[in-house]
């Protein structure tokens, strides 16, 4: 399972831009930082549900989370 997160500090290039002081012409280093900040942030989480699929993730009030489930590569069908 992967937990993707978008909020004020994760996957948010605008937040990084404002932290830089909103430069009118960002430097190459600032552009690189903005590109890095715009990438989708994910937390890889591995767990095997025993009694059902129950998992809690802390999240900010104004945020979006996506859980992407996939089978284990070595799991038998």
N, C-alpha and C positions, 0 to 999 in steps of 0.2 A: 504494500500500500504506500502511496505517496500522498502527502498532504501539501497542496499548493496554497499559498496565502498571498492575498493582496490587501494591504492596509496602509496607514500613513507612513510606515517605516520599511515595509517589505514590498518589493516589486513596484516601486513608486519612484520614477525618475523626477517627478515634480518636487517631491519632498527633498531629494538631494539637490536639485536646482535651487530651491529656496534656501537650503543650508549653505550653499556657495555664495549667497548674496544676490542671486538672480543676475549673473553677469550678462551684459548685452552681447558680448562676443566671447564665448567660452574658449579656453585654451585647449590644446590637444589632450592634455591630461584630464581636464574637466569633461571633455567629450567622452573620454574612455570611462570615467567614473559614471557619467550619465547612462552610457550604454550598459555598464555593469548593473546599475541600479534598476534599469528597466527590465532586466531578465526576470522571469517568473521564479519566485522563491519557493523552494520545496523542502520539506522535511521527509526523509525516507524513514518509514516506520515498518518494522516487521513484527508481526504477532500472529499467533495461531488461535483463532477463536475456539473455545471449548464448549460453550453453552449458547453460542449465538454471536452475532456481530455487534458487540457493544464496546465502544471506545469513546473517550472524551478528549477534546482538544481545546485548550484555552484559546480564546479569540477576542480581539478588541471589538468594541461596540460597532464601529463603522469599518467593517472588513468583509471580505469574501473568502471563503475557503472551498476548496475542491478536493475531494478524496477520490483518488484513482486506484481502483482495486485490480489486481492481476494475480493469476495463479502462480504458485511457486514453480520455478523451472523444473525441480526434481520431484514434484508431487505426482502421485499416480492418479489417473482419472477415475 
